[in-house]
Amino acid sequence: MAARKQRSAPAKGTPKAVSPPQPSPEEVRKLISEAAYYRAKRRGFAPGHELEDWVQAEVEVLQRLHR
């Protein structure tokens, strides 16, 4: 009969890598909305750039969250 290899369990007291809690979709949307607002504010709220502000804010927020 072939011997099976046993996996060793992590030693007690060894800290596990804990990832920070992920924000909910509503929280992510709020962060994007706020970032888009501040982008528009820096531009003086000139019209015609709303979609660009939103997309750039979305990229910025998602990059920060996935670091």
Beta strands, then each sheet from edge to edge (+ up, - down):
end
